[in-house]
Amino acid sequence: MARARLHPDGGTLRCPSGHTFDIARHGYVSLLTGSRATSGDDAAMARARDRFLSTGRYGPVRQAVARLAAGAASERGRGTVVDVGCGTGYYLAGVLDRLPAARGLGLDTSVRALRSAARAHARAAAATWDVFRPFPLADGVADVVLDVFAPRNPSEFHRVLRPTGRLVVVRPTGRHLDELRGRVPAMVTIDPFKEERLHQALDPCFVAAATEQVEYVTSLTGPEALDLVGMTPSVRHSNRADLEDACLLPDRVTVSVLATAYRPR
Ligand SMILES: C[S@@+](CC[C@H](N)C(=O)[O-])C[C@H]1O[C@@H](n2cnc3c(N)ncnc32)[C@H](O)[C@@H]1O
C-alpha cells in the first residue's frame, strides 16, 4: 500500500487513488489486504486477555508503560501513540489516560482483539496490520511506539517515530509466571538469551534511555488463572479439562517484566 493519506468516506476510508478500506461494525479499520498474516491471537485468546486484563492484575505493568511513554510526549500531553501488537488496547488506553491530548492507534492482526481495542479509549483507533509489513503510517508521525509482549519490527518503529519520540518495549524476565511453568504443559519458556537478542535487534536503530523492572506476586482466582493461561499461545497445546483441574493451576503468580524506553539513533 502506498503511504497516501486516507480520508473518511461513509463507512470506509478512501485513498487518493480510489482504494477503500472498510470500517468494521465493531469500530476497527481493515487495512490488511492480500495474504493473511501467519500469526495473531484467535478469538478465545483475545477474550481471555480481555477478561484477565480487566481484573487489574497487570495494573502495575500498565502504569510503568504509561510513565515511560509520558516522558516522550509534549508537556501538554499531546502527540500520537502507536501500539503495535496492541491486543485489546489495554496498554494503549493506559497511556492515553496519562496524556490528555494525545491520540492513539492500535495495530494487530487479531480482529477479535481489535474489536476491544477500538473501544478501549475514546481517543484510540484500531486497524488490522501485520507488524512484519511496512506500517501504514508516514515517516516521523509518532511520539510514542508501544510494543508490549508483541512481535517487533525495529526499522519500521524507527521510521515512524519522530526524532524526539520514544519506543517503549515490555518483555518478560525469566521469572515471569514461573509458577505456571512447572504445572501447565507446553507453557512457553523464556529464552535465556532473550535480552541479548533484543539488544542486538534494536541496537542499530535505538539507544535505551530508561528501564523499569516491575516484579510482584499477585493472587489469582480459578477463572483468572484459566484466563491467564488462555491468553498465551501455550493454551493451543493444553487440554482445557486438564487445566480446569483445581490442583494444576496456582492461586498466585509472579509477574516479572522489564519495560524500557528507547530513543531513536
Ligand atoms: C502476547 S499478545 C500482547 C497483546 C498486548 N500488547 C497486550 O500485552 O495485552 C501479542 C499480540 O500480538 C499480536 N500479533 C501476533 N503476530 C502479529 C503480527 N504479525 N502483526 C501484528 N500483531 C501480531 C497478537 O494478535 C496479539 O494481540
Ligand as a Chemical Component Dictionary entry (heavy atoms), coordinates in Angstrom:
data_LIG
# 
_chem_comp.id                   LIG 
_chem_comp.type                 NON-POLYMER 
_chem_comp.pdbx_formal_charge   0 
_chem_comp.three_letter_code    LIG 
# 
loop_
_chem_comp_atom.comp_id 
_chem_comp_atom.atom_id 
_chem_comp_atom.alt_atom_id 
_chem_comp_atom.type_symbol 
_chem_comp_atom.charge 
_chem_comp_atom.model_Cartn_x 
_chem_comp_atom.model_Cartn_y 
_chem_comp_atom.model_Cartn_z 
_chem_comp_atom.pdbx_ordinal 
LIG C1  C1  C 0  1.072  -11.501 23.768 1  
LIG S1  S1  S 1  -0.106 -10.569 22.859 2  
LIG C2  C2  C 0  0.123  -8.946  23.523 3  
LIG C3  C3  C 0  -1.060 -8.031  23.292 4  
LIG C4  C4  C 0  -0.998 -6.688  24.012 5  
LIG N1  N1  N 0  0.154  -5.919  23.642 6  
LIG C5  C5  C 0  -1.015 -6.934  25.498 7  
LIG O1  O1  O 0  0.061  -7.032  26.090 8  
LIG O2  O2  O -1 -2.114 -7.090  26.035 9  
LIG C6  C6  C 0  0.644  -10.446 21.266 10 
LIG C7  C7  C 0  -0.221 -9.678  20.292 11 
LIG O3  O3  O 0  0.479  -9.566  19.058 12 
LIG C8  C8  C 0  -0.434 -9.838  18.017 13 
LIG N2  N2  N 0  0.328  -10.300 16.854 14 
LIG C9  C9  C 0  0.915  -11.502 16.648 15 
LIG N3  N3  N 0  1.526  -11.533 15.463 16 
LIG C10 C10 C 0  1.335  -10.307 14.902 17 
LIG C11 C11 C 0  1.739  -9.719  13.682 18 
LIG N4  N4  N 0  2.476  -10.399 12.798 19 
LIG N5  N5  N 0  1.364  -8.446  13.438 20 
LIG C12 C12 C 0  0.621  -7.732  14.336 21 
LIG N6  N6  N 0  0.214  -8.247  15.506 22 
LIG C13 C13 C 0  0.573  -9.510  15.794 23 
LIG C14 C14 C 0  -1.379 -10.871 18.582 24 
LIG O4  O4  O 0  -2.598 -10.955 17.864 25 
LIG C15 C15 C 0  -1.544 -10.366 20.000 26 
LIG O5  O5  O 0  -2.601 -9.449  20.113 27 
# 
loop_
_chem_comp_bond.comp_id 
_chem_comp_bond.atom_id_1 
_chem_comp_bond.atom_id_2 
_chem_comp_bond.value_order 
_chem_comp_bond.pdbx_ordinal 
LIG C1  S1  SING 1  
LIG S1  C2  SING 2  
LIG S1  C6  SING 3  
LIG C2  C3  SING 4  
LIG C3  C4  SING 5  
LIG C4  N1  SING 6  
LIG C4  C5  SING 7  
LIG C5  O1  DOUB 8  
LIG C5  O2  SING 9  
LIG C6  C7  SING 10 
LIG C7  O3  SING 11 
LIG C7  C15 SING 12 
LIG O3  C8  SING 13 
LIG C8  N2  SING 14 
LIG C8  C14 SING 15 
LIG N2  C9  SING 16 
LIG N2  C13 SING 17 
LIG C9  N3  DOUB 18 
LIG N3  C10 SING 19 
LIG C10 C11 SING 20 
LIG C10 C13 DOUB 21 
LIG C11 N4  SING 22 
LIG C11 N5  DOUB 23 
LIG N5  C12 SING 24 
LIG C12 N6  DOUB 25 
LIG N6  C13 SING 26 
LIG C14 O4  SING 27 
LIG C14 C15 SING 28 
LIG C15 O5  SING 29 
# 
